[in-house]
Structures are given as C-alpha cells and as structure tokens.
C-alpha cells in the first residue's frame, strides 16, 4: 500500500525552511544563504519514507509585504499551504526566547511578529498545522516547553515537534509523521527523483545562491538571476548563459568585483555545483545587467510561477 501527497513548510523568513526541506529530502533541492527571504517561489522536494512519498513544498517566508515581489511571494506561500495535505509551521525558537527575555534584536522581534501573523492566518483558514520548533541547539528543555505551550494554546496546531534542521535532531520523527499523514495512492514521481524544478530554473537558483553567499552584506535583497540560454552540446556538455539583474548602476561593481574577481568566483562556484547536479561538464557564462524595474516585469514572475497581480 503506497501513500503520496503534499506537505507545505511555512514560516517567517530565515526560520530554516530550506534547510529543513533539504534535510528531509536527503539532498539539496532549495538554496540556503545568510540572506532572509531567499526562497521566492515554492520549490518541490520529493521525500521518501517507507511506502510513502511526500512532496515537500518549501514556500517563501511569510511576512508583511511592502512591494509587488513581496506580495507575490506571500500569496505563493499561503497558496502552497492551502493545497497541501499537511502543513508544517517552522518557528525559530531562539528568536521567540530572545524576545521573551527582552534581549531580542530587531530581526528577532520581526520574526516573532511574523509568527503571530501566521498563527492568525492559520486560525482564519480553519485548519491546523504541525508546529515545529527549530534551532533547539543549546536551549534548555523547560524553555522549549514554555514556547511550545504558549503557541499550542493558540489553537492553530495539532501537534508539536522540536527539531534542529541544521544537525537533524528530531527530524526523523517529523519525517515519519508526515509520511503517516499522506493519503493512500500511487506515487507522484519516480522513486529516484529528488525535486520538481525545471533545469533552467534550478541553474538560476544555484547561481543566485552563490551570488548571495559572496555579496550578501553589500548587495540588497533586490537582485535576480535568469537563465537566458541552455544548450545541450554534441560532446555531452551543457552551455548555459545567465543574466544577473541589479537595480542600480552602483550595484554593478559590487557583483563584478575588482578586476571581475567577484563575478569569476560566483561563476566558478555555480559551475562546480551545476557540473555535479547535471552530471556533465558545464560551460557557464554570466552577464550583469542594471534594470531598476525588474521587479515590475511580468515575465520574471511567470518564469517562477508567482502571481504578478498579487
């Protein structure tokens, strides 16, 4: 008897959703950087557990939107939750405790506000989620129980798990529970498929990750990567052309670096990972383009399945 269904992982930006998705799947399907709000659209990772197949939807962070892109991301996250057979609300327990102790940074306070917004959204939707308290490393059990009880009493949750997505603590228990919650039915993907992501989009995501890993302090959140050409060559290699969009001319030298060294590093790291993912030699060519209105162009949203009119 096989089971198959969808589980959405929702949460505030930087709660660890992409790290948890990669941990559950057992391989990298979603990009992880120091930058909050890295995930911009639902990335589907395929998790296998005994006879169950769980399609994990790693959604964008849910926060108070200010721009068109923000609104599209938040709508996408709630859309992923509405359509799923199970919903996991991932909460950064360390941010919750820091705010409770009045020692929280502005980012912690913002995360706690976003959690409250998600609680209200869940209650308004009339469905309960699984509460997963993340980043439990080094936190005393009584403090974890304190946060768990306070959130559970909101009525938005059916059960609670305490995990560390980074080192895997408690993740196997969550994995088994998600498998149990899936409806009976045939698998949706081949057993050996780890993700449902078009290769052009995956390639752009890999490069965007390297971009933020290298210049996350200098470059604002508003940058994008588009795969403009993908060619399968006769020798078995792949030729990929990509454009990195920034909003201002002053940001272009940040991406290029002195003598083009920063762009060279981004390209080298992206090419190495793409060579491994695609299992073939990759020739990667990167270009940097200034487009102050890229966030207002419909095609950038359609390519990744976001609602431009959100």
JOJO-V270279 format. One record per residue. N is the residue number from 1. PSI is psi in whole degrees, -180 to 180 (* if undefined). D_LAST is the distance of its C-alpha to the last C-alpha in Angstrom with 1 decimal. Layout:
BEGIN
N | PSI | D_LAST
N | PSI | D_LAST
END
This chain:
BEGIN
1 | 119 | 40.1
2 | 157 | 36.7
3 | 151 | 33.4
4 | 141 | 29.9
5 | -170 | 26.4
6 | 141 | 23.3
7 | 122 | 23.0
8 | 136 | 19.9
9 | 112 | 20.6
10 | 165 | 18.4
11 | 173 | 19.2
12 | 159 | 18.9
13 | 141 | 18.9
14 | 18 | 22.4
15 | -18 | 23.6
16 | 21 | 24.9
17 | -45 | 22.6
18 | -39 | 23.3
19 | -42 | 27.0
20 | -43 | 27.1
21 | -48 | 25.5
22 | -38 | 28.1
23 | -45 | 30.9
24 | -39 | 30.2
25 | -33 | 30.0
26 | 4 | 33.0
27 | 170 | 31.8
28 | 118 | 29.1
29 | -12 | 25.9
30 | 141 | 23.4
31 | 146 | 23.9
32 | 122 | 25.3
33 | 176 | 25.9
34 | -16 | 26.7
35 | 133 | 23.3
36 | 159 | 20.8
37 | 38 | 17.3
38 | -44 | 18.9
39 | 125 | 17.1
40 | -11 | 13.7
41 | 160 | 13.3
42 | 124 | 15.3
43 | 124 | 18.9
44 | 116 | 21.3
45 | 142 | 24.8
46 | 116 | 27.6
47 | 132 | 30.0
48 | 135 | 33.4
49 | 107 | 35.5
50 | -121 | 38.7
51 | 11 | 37.7
52 | 142 | 34.1
53 | 122 | 31.2
54 | 119 | 28.0
55 | 108 | 24.9
56 | 128 | 23.3
57 | 102 | 19.5
58 | 105 | 19.3
59 | 160 | 15.7
60 | 156 | 14.2
61 | 145 | 15.5
62 | 122 | 14.0
63 | 179 | 14.4
64 | 112 | 13.5
65 | 144 | 10.6
66 | -30 | 11.8
67 | 172 | 10.2
68 | -46 | 7.3
69 | -42 | 8.7
70 | -47 | 9.1
71 | -40 | 5.8
72 | -39 | 5.1
73 | -44 | 8.7
74 | -42 | 8.8
75 | -40 | 6.7
76 | -41 | 9.0
77 | -47 | 11.9
78 | -34 | 11.8
79 | -41 | 11.4
80 | -37 | 14.5
81 | -41 | 16.3
82 | -34 | 16.0
83 | -4 | 17.4
84 | 155 | 20.2
85 | -24 | 23.8
86 | 149 | 24.1
87 | 130 | 22.1
88 | 122 | 23.6
89 | 110 | 22.5
90 | 127 | 24.0
91 | 132 | 25.4
92 | 101 | 27.2
93 | -28 | 30.4
94 | -34 | 31.9
95 | -42 | 29.3
96 | -45 | 29.8
97 | -38 | 33.5
98 | -41 | 33.5
99 | -40 | 31.6
100 | -34 | 34.0
101 | 4 | 36.9
102 | 29 | 35.6
103 | 8 | 35.7
104 | 144 | 32.1
105 | 168 | 30.5
106 | -37 | 27.4
107 | -37 | 25.5
108 | -44 | 27.1
109 | -39 | 26.3
110 | -40 | 22.6
111 | -41 | 22.7
112 | -39 | 24.4
113 | -41 | 21.9
114 | -37 | 19.1
115 | -44 | 21.4
116 | -38 | 21.9
117 | -40 | 18.2
118 | -40 | 18.0
119 | -46 | 21.2
120 | -40 | 19.9
121 | -41 | 16.8
122 | -44 | 19.4
123 | -39 | 21.7
124 | -30 | 19.2
125 | -17 | 18.4
126 | 13 | 22.2
127 | 150 | 22.8
128 | 151 | 24.7
129 | 167 | 24.2
130 | 127 | 26.8
131 | 123 | 27.3
132 | 109 | 28.3
133 | 117 | 29.8
134 | 164 | 29.7
135 | 48 | 32.0
136 | -3 | 35.0
137 | 122 | 37.4
138 | 4 | 40.2
139 | 131 | 38.9
140 | 146 | 41.6
141 | -39 | 41.1
142 | -31 | 41.6
143 | -39 | 38.7
144 | -44 | 36.5
145 | -34 | 37.6
146 | -47 | 36.9
147 | -43 | 33.2
148 | -45 | 33.0
149 | -43 | 34.7
150 | -43 | 32.6
151 | -39 | 29.3
152 | -34 | 30.8
153 | -9 | 32.0
154 | -19 | 28.4
155 | 5 | 28.5
156 | -5 | 25.3
157 | 150 | 27.3
158 | -28 | 29.8
159 | 168 | 31.7
160 | 137 | 31.9
161 | 146 | 32.6
162 | 120 | 33.8
163 | 165 | 33.2
164 | 106 | 33.2
165 | -29 | 30.8
166 | -44 | 32.7
167 | -3 | 36.2
168 | -2 | 35.5
169 | 127 | 37.1
170 | -6 | 36.2
171 | -34 | 33.7
172 | -37 | 36.0
173 | -42 | 36.1
174 | -40 | 32.3
175 | -46 | 32.5
176 | -39 | 35.1
177 | -42 | 33.2
178 | -39 | 30.0
179 | -41 | 32.4
180 | -30 | 34.0
181 | -9 | 30.8
182 | 142 | 29.8
183 | 155 | 30.8
184 | 141 | 33.9
185 | 171 | 33.3
186 | 155 | 33.7
187 | 149 | 32.1
188 | -20 | 28.9
189 | 159 | 29.9
190 | 149 | 33.3
191 | -31 | 34.9
192 | 8 | 35.0
193 | 125 | 31.4
194 | -21 | 29.6
195 | 155 | 26.0
196 | 86 | 23.7
197 | 122 | 22.4
198 | 143 | 23.2
199 | -36 | 26.0
200 | -39 | 24.4
201 | -42 | 21.4
202 | -43 | 23.8
203 | -41 | 26.0
204 | -38 | 23.2
205 | -39 | 22.4
206 | -46 | 26.1
207 | -38 | 26.5
208 | -37 | 23.5
209 | -46 | 25.3
210 | -36 | 28.5
211 | -48 | 27.0
212 | -31 | 25.9
213 | -35 | 29.1
214 | -40 | 31.1
215 | 32 | 29.4
216 | -26 | 27.1
217 | -35 | 29.0
218 | -32 | 29.0
219 | 126 | 25.7
220 | 170 | 22.6
221 | -24 | 19.5
222 | 78 | 18.1
223 | 150 | 19.8
224 | 158 | 19.0
225 | 132 | 21.4
226 | 132 | 21.4
227 | 111 | 24.2
228 | -19 | 25.4
229 | 139 | 28.5
230 | 112 | 29.9
231 | 126 | 33.4
232 | 118 | 35.7
233 | 159 | 39.1
234 | -28 | 42.5
235 | 5 | 43.8
236 | -6 | 41.1
237 | 173 | 39.1
238 | 135 | 35.5
239 | 120 | 34.7
240 | 129 | 31.2
241 | 135 | 29.8
242 | 149 | 26.8
243 | 129 | 25.3
244 | 120 | 24.3
245 | 131 | 22.0
246 | 164 | 22.5
247 | -23 | 21.4
248 | 153 | 24.9
249 | -33 | 28.4
250 | -19 | 29.7
251 | -19 | 27.7
252 | -47 | 29.2
253 | -26 | 32.6
254 | -44 | 31.2
255 | -37 | 29.9
256 | -45 | 33.1
257 | 170 | 35.6
258 | 122 | 39.2
259 | 21 | 40.6
260 | 13 | 37.4
261 | -36 | 38.3
262 | -47 | 34.8
263 | -36 | 33.2
264 | -42 | 36.2
265 | -45 | 35.7
266 | -47 | 32.0
267 | -41 | 33.1
268 | -47 | 36.1
269 | -41 | 34.3
270 | -42 | 31.4
271 | -41 | 34.1
272 | -45 | 36.2
273 | -40 | 33.4
274 | -36 | 32.3
275 | -41 | 36.0
276 | -44 | 36.3
277 | -41 | 33.1
278 | -11 | 33.9
279 | 47 | 37.6
280 | 160 | 38.7
281 | 142 | 39.3
282 | 131 | 36.3
283 | 111 | 36.6
284 | 129 | 33.5
285 | 121 | 33.0
286 | 140 | 30.6
287 | 147 | 29.6
288 | 128 | 28.0
289 | 137 | 26.0
290 | 123 | 24.8
291 | 95 | 21.6
292 | -12 | 20.2
293 | 25 | 17.1
294 | -30 | 16.2
295 | -13 | 12.9
296 | 17 | 12.0
297 | 123 | 13.2
298 | -38 | 11.5
299 | -30 | 14.3
300 | -27 | 13.8
301 | -43 | 10.6
302 | -38 | 12.2
303 | -32 | 15.3
304 | 11 | 14.0
305 | 23 | 11.9
306 | 155 | 8.4
307 | 108 | 5.4
308 | -31 | 5.7
309 | 16 | 3.8
310 | * | 0.0
END
